[in-house]
Amino acid sequence: MNNRITSLFGITYPIVQGGMIWNSGWELASAVSNAGGLGLIGSGSMYPDVLVDHIKKCQSATSKPFGVNVPLMYPSIEEHMENIIRHGVKIVFTSAGNPKAWTEILQKEGITVVHVVSSVKFALKSQAAGVDAIVAEGFEAGGHNGREETTTLCLIPDVANHINVPLLAAGGITTGKQMLATMILGADGVQIGSRFAATTEASSHQAFKDEIVKSNEGDTQLTLKELAPVRLIKNEFWEKVQQAYRKGATKDELQLLLGRGRAKKGMFEGDLTEGELEIGQGSALIHDIISAKEVIENLMQEFEEAKSLVKHF
């Protein structure tokens, strides 16, 4: 397949693996890239020296393009960006911050820059900042999310009508049929997180992967919007958050309850009781833990089958 996204990144399929914290290490990123998609290292859960190690290992594991996802509110953002430039990373996805801060700097180094947004407003700001492409992520997505709660089905055509740069759809996409649907609505490709979190190469804990597979419709909820909206699997920690809300907890009290390292505890260490278990609504459609290569093969097979069905309407 050849379109604006495959041409921009030099990849075979318009499929990008989300740079999920505690899930997206070099093994997953390189496996996705080797299978024809674009793998991303999730730097938001890495110290600068750890990111460098993952970049080097990814470069050794694949000759195909890969990138790094960088949350712009990361405390050591300057070190991350310096290391990305120094070690020759050619693609950077930014999120959770102002794209103006780093887009021009990175592009001057020959780096392709993509920014993740959850609204038309921020898509337009990203385009004005000069990004090379935009990810529009709907309310269904896992992890940190937009406050607007706009669903992917509504967000993608709206953003597509307002921008000219290549567009990736994200949020709840786990199947080839969904991939085709978002592309019919105006996207040039997809960014997928949850389906790649439940792969053999994901760096997350096996217990977390098993919990993804167990998830059904309604088992996740977007919460903690006063801090940073995050979609979580409902567990005992989630219930404590709901109890806090019922008692009228303040923002400071919610922050105290959240504490530090809650996401690492849940996704990386496998604490299904007290950890944050970040995953999208698409987890209800995930029924097995397979390789990243199998994920891409299944996506493309379903995509092509769906295309043939559409012709009959």
Phi, psi and omega in degrees: 000135180233116176212192186297326181284313179297323179291319182298317185263346184072041182242168183275318183240145181279057183235122178245133177273125181300144180274070187282132178297142179066001179241328194254075175270187184296329181295315179291313182301314181292324179295318178295315180296318179296335180272000176107355176263196175245114177274145178235134171276129180272099188279350185296341179250018185240139167290157182307318181291329177291319177300316179302317179299318180292321178298312181298317180292324178293319178297328178283332186270344180212146173260000182271163179297141171215169181221182177233133173267128183233111171293124187290347176269008179300134186302321183255045186302320182298318179295318178302310183294320177299318180291322178299314179294313184299324185262013167077024174291135186255352181224130178230129172257125178250156181203169172054055178166186183274117182295340179298332187300322188232348187303306183296320180300313181292317181297327177296339177266009179080020182262132174282131185242130178235138180240143182262130181227168179233013182204161176297319181306311183280337173295317179294320177296323179292317178298318178296331178284350175093016181297156182277337179198166182228140169257121174258116188249119182281169183304336183288346187296157176273174178065211183284142196218174179279151179284341186288337181060035175279128182284158181302319182300327179270324186291315188298308180296328180293312178296318180301327180285348186247348183237164179246342182282161178304145186234129172254135176266141178215156177114095176082008184269117180227353184233162177295328177296317178295322177301312179298318181301315182291328179286327173296327181281355175127354179281154176263351181180188184227150167247127187237129179252293190306317181298325178281340175293330179263056176233163181294332184273346179301142184277359180287166183290146180301324180297322177293317178300317179297323180292325176300312182298326181286341188295141176240174177304131179091359183274358177237158177208143174280127184215183178054040182294337178292336180260285174205114186308130183218134177267125186233150166291138181287113177224195183294323176296316177303319181294324176297323177296318180294321177296322179296318178298317181298333180270002179077037183301142176280171177300319180296322179292322177295320179296320178296319179295318180296315180066208181240148174073018184292321180291319177299316181302318183281306189275324185265324182263348174081023176278098184281353182265307187254356182270160170280126180248087187277121179200158182271171178296337178295351178301334179295342180261003181257122187238004181203163175251114185230179180283159177298323178299317179295322178301311182293319178299317179294318179301313183289325177296314178296322179300311181293321177296319179294322177300319180293326178291321181300324181298337183276349181280000000 
